[in-house]
């Protein structure tokens, strides 16, 4: 017998980790709605873009199987300094953190070995414009002994 692990609780937990470090209204699931500072520039924020995984089900008949998820968090702000603060806050929130999900076991989050997001980019198509960096993260999830799910 095999079972697909639901992912919504996992990504809710990752979003909660981000919200605790980014600040009020600064963590988004998908497209962000940036809040601006007094100077009109976007405050530092993070946008979580979940991965649907590979739809591989986990077997309940043998030893617990781990599923590796890779997802993106875009860290951004209205200028380079704000974008760098967002990047630092995302890394502080997620590096080695283990999202807590009822009925699911999780491993520590990390940026993939060797991944370099490149230079901070500038998007002038948005108003106000944003500086941003797409950060990739990986994490492991698996079912506890007995194979229960939330």
C-alpha positions as CSV (number, residue, x, y, z in Angstrom):
1,X,0.0,0.0,0.0
2,X,1.3,3.5,-0.8
3,X,0.1,7.0,0.2
4,X,0.7,10.5,-1.1
5,X,1.8,12.8,1.6
6,X,-0.3,16.1,1.7
7,X,2.0,19.1,1.4
8,X,-0.2,22.0,2.4
9,X,0.6,21.6,6.2
10,X,4.3,21.5,5.4
11,X,4.3,24.7,3.4
12,X,2.1,26.4,6.1
13,X,4.8,25.6,8.6
14,X,7.5,27.0,6.3
15,X,5.5,30.2,5.9
16,X,5.1,30.4,9.7
17,X,8.9,30.2,10.1
18,X,9.3,33.0,7.6
19,X,6.7,35.2,9.2
20,X,8.5,34.9,12.5
21,X,11.6,36.5,11.0
22,X,10.5,38.8,8.2
23,X,8.1,40.9,10.2
24,X,4.5,41.9,10.2
25,X,2.9,41.3,6.8
26,X,6.2,40.4,5.2
27,X,5.8,36.7,4.4
28,X,3.6,35.6,1.5
29,X,2.5,32.4,-0.1
30,X,2.9,33.1,-3.8
31,X,2.6,36.6,-5.2
32,X,3.4,39.2,-2.6
33,X,1.6,42.4,-2.0
34,X,4.4,44.6,-0.8
35,X,4.0,47.2,1.9
36,X,6.0,50.4,1.5
37,X,8.1,52.4,3.8
38,X,7.7,56.2,4.3
39,X,10.0,56.8,1.3
40,X,7.8,54.8,-1.0
41,X,10.1,51.8,-1.3
42,X,8.9,48.2,-0.7
43,X,9.8,46.9,2.8
44,X,11.8,43.7,3.0
45,X,9.6,40.6,2.3
46,X,9.7,37.0,1.4
47,X,7.5,35.1,-1.1
48,X,7.2,31.3,-0.7
49,X,6.7,29.4,-4.0
50,X,5.9,25.8,-3.0
51,X,6.9,22.8,-5.1
52,X,4.2,20.2,-5.7
53,X,6.9,17.5,-5.4
54,X,7.1,14.6,-7.8
55,X,3.8,12.9,-6.9
56,X,5.7,9.8,-5.8
57,X,3.7,8.1,-3.2
58,X,5.3,6.8,0.0
59,X,5.1,3.0,0.6
60,X,3.6,2.0,3.9
61,X,4.7,-1.6,3.7
62,X,8.4,-1.1,4.3
63,X,10.7,1.2,6.1
64,X,9.9,4.9,6.1
65,X,10.8,6.6,2.9
66,X,12.0,10.2,2.8
67,X,10.7,12.6,0.1
68,X,13.0,15.5,-0.7
69,X,11.2,18.8,-1.6
70,X,12.9,21.7,-3.3
71,X,11.1,25.1,-3.2
72,X,11.8,28.7,-3.8
73,X,11.6,31.7,-1.5
74,X,12.1,35.0,-3.2
75,X,13.6,37.6,-0.9
76,X,13.0,41.2,-1.9
77,X,12.9,44.8,-1.0
78,X,12.6,48.3,-2.5
79,X,16.3,48.8,-2.8
80,X,19.4,46.6,-2.6
81,X,19.8,47.2,1.2
82,X,16.2,46.1,1.9
83,X,16.6,43.1,-0.4
84,X,19.8,42.1,1.4
85,X,18.0,42.4,4.8
86,X,15.2,40.2,3.4
87,X,17.8,37.6,2.3
88,X,19.4,37.6,5.7
89,X,16.1,37.2,7.4
90,X,15.0,34.3,5.2
91,X,18.3,32.5,5.8
92,X,17.9,33.2,9.6
93,X,14.4,31.8,9.5
94,X,15.0,28.7,7.4
95,X,18.6,27.5,7.8
96,X,18.6,24.2,9.7
97,X,14.9,24.8,10.8
98,X,12.6,21.8,10.9
99,X,9.0,22.8,10.0
100,X,6.6,21.3,12.6
101,X,3.7,19.4,11.0
102,X,1.3,17.2,12.9
103,X,1.5,13.6,11.7
104,X,4.6,14.2,9.6
105,X,8.3,13.9,10.2
106,X,10.6,16.6,8.8
107,X,14.3,17.2,8.4
108,X,16.2,20.4,8.6
109,X,15.9,22.9,5.7
110,X,19.0,24.0,3.8
111,X,20.0,25.7,0.6
112,X,21.2,23.1,-2.0
113,X,24.9,22.5,-2.1
114,X,26.6,24.6,-4.7
115,X,23.5,26.7,-5.5
116,X,24.3,30.4,-6.1
117,X,21.3,32.6,-6.8
118,X,23.5,35.1,-8.6
119,X,23.4,38.8,-8.2
120,X,20.5,40.7,-6.7
121,X,18.1,41.5,-9.6
122,X,16.1,44.6,-10.2
123,X,12.5,44.4,-11.4
124,X,11.2,47.7,-12.7
125,X,8.0,46.2,-14.1
126,X,6.5,46.4,-10.6
127,X,5.4,49.5,-8.8
128,X,7.2,50.3,-6.7
129,X,10.2,48.6,-8.3
130,X,11.9,45.7,-6.3
131,X,15.3,44.3,-5.9
132,X,15.1,40.5,-5.3
133,X,16.9,37.2,-5.2
134,X,15.3,33.7,-5.8
135,X,16.6,31.4,-3.0
136,X,16.2,27.7,-3.3
137,X,15.6,25.5,-0.3
138,X,15.4,21.7,0.2
139,X,13.8,19.8,3.0
140,X,12.9,16.1,3.8
141,X,9.5,14.8,4.8
142,X,8.5,11.3,5.8
143,X,5.8,9.5,7.6
144,X,6.3,8.4,11.2
145,X,6.4,4.8,12.2
146,X,2.9,3.3,11.4
147,X,2.4,5.6,8.4
148,X,-0.2,8.0,9.8
149,X,-0.8,11.4,8.1
150,X,-2.4,14.6,9.3
